[in-house]
Amino acid sequence: MDIQNVLTFSLGPVPWALANPDGSLTKTTKAKLLHLLEAGTPLLNVVPPDAVVLINGMALLQSVTSVPATFGGLADFVVDQYPNISIKESERQKRADAATGPLHTKVTRSSQPSPK
């Protein structure tokens, strides 16, 4: 057996770039990717018609200083969701209150009061 060849492969049950030794998904730093993207990208005054615009929906929502009284006031605000098995979901589980669990809100009508 060639030890040099053996050590070129991951020796753990999962690749360490994706998961921690306990099996939880590895958390990454989004800011590092943002800085890399910004470093090599010129600022544009006008967005070309064939361009794609990415908006951090959670950052935008958290910047709202006056939360509408109902979810109807946020009706034009749509963001994506995360599957149950994802890095984001594992982070939510870590941050959740141990007594109550994660906060999930089911919106059933536009007149439903929004949380304060």
N, C-alpha and C positions, 0 to 999 in steps of 0.2 A: 504494500500500500504506500502510495506517494503522499506524504504529509503535506507537501506544498499544494498538491491538487486538492486534498481534503479540505484544507483551510480556505479555499476559494469559494466554498459553499457555506450557506448559513447553517449553523450548528444548533439552532433553536427550533422549537416547534412551529414558529411563525417568523417571517422576516422582521428583524428588529426595526426596520424603517417604517413598518406598518403597525406594529403592536409592541406592548410592553411585556416583560416576562410573566406578568399575571394574566395575560390574554386580553387586557383592555386595549382599545385602539390608541395609537400614539397621537397626542395633540400637537398640532403644528402652530407656528406663529404666522398669522396672515399678514402681519405688517412687513415681514421680510419679503414676501412675494410682492406686496404693494411697492416697496422701495425699489426692488429690481425692475418692476414694470415702469415706474416713474422715471428712473434714472436714464433709460434709453428712449424715452418718448417725448417728442416735442409737444408743447401745448398748442391747441387749435382754438381759433376764435369762432370758427364755424364747423359744425359736425357734418362730414360728408354724408350724402343720402344713403350710401351703401355701408355705412359704419354701424357697429353694434355698440350700444351704450349699456354699461353695467352700473347698477346703482345698489349700494349696500342698503337693503330695505330696513334692516333692524336699526342701523345707524340713523336713517332718515326718520323712522318712527320715534326713536328715542330723543330726537332733536325737537319734536313737537312740544311747544311750550304750553299750548292750551289744548288739552285733550277734549274732543267733542263729547257731549253728554251721552250720545248713543253710538252704536257701531255704524249706523247709517251715515254718520259724519266721516267715517273712514272708508266708505263704500268704494271709493276709487283707488284705494290702497290695497294692492294685491302683491304678495310675495310668495316665494316658493316654500316648500315644506321639506322636512328631512325624514328619511325612512327610519324605522325603529332601530335598525342596526347601522349606526353612523357615528362618526367622531363627534358630531354636534349633539346627538342624542346622549352619548355617554357623558358629555360635559354637562348637559342638563341634569342628568341623574346625579352627578357629583354635587351640583349646586342646589339641588332640591332640598327643601326643608325635610329633615328626617322624620318629623312627626306627621306632616301632611302630604309629603310626596311632591312631584312636580305639578306646576300649575297648568291646567289645560282648560281652555274656555271654548265651549261650543256655541257658536253664533247661529241663532235660529231665525232671527228677524232683524231688520234694520233699526227698529225702535228699541232693541235690547240695550239697556244701559251699559256703557263701557266702564271697565274697572278704573278706579282712581289711584 
